[in-house]
């Protein structure tokens, strides 16, 4: 369970990073 939670946390962090970069790109383009 701990390993699963750790993986989910990493996934969420990666998704957050992706979303932030996407938002920055949109701001740069728009």
C-alpha positions in Angstrom: 0.0 0.0 0.0 2.8 2.4 0.9 4.5 1.7 -2.5 1.2 2.4 -4.3 0.7 5.6 -2.4 4.3 6.7 -3.2 3.7 5.9 -6.9 0.5 7.9 -6.9 2.2 10.8 -5.2 4.9 10.8 -7.8 2.4 10.6 -10.6 0.4 13.5 -9.2 3.6 15.6 -8.9 4.5 14.8 -12.5 1.0 15.7 -13.6 1.2 19.0 -11.7 4.5 19.7 -13.4 3.0 19.0 -16.8 0.0 21.2 -16.1 2.1 24.1 -15.0 4.4 23.9 -18.0 1.3 23.7 -20.2 -0.2 26.8 -18.6 3.1 28.6 -19.1 3.2 27.7 -22.7 -0.4 28.9 -23.2 0.6 32.2 -21.5 3.6 32.5 -23.8 1.5 31.8 -26.9 -1.6 33.7 -26.0 
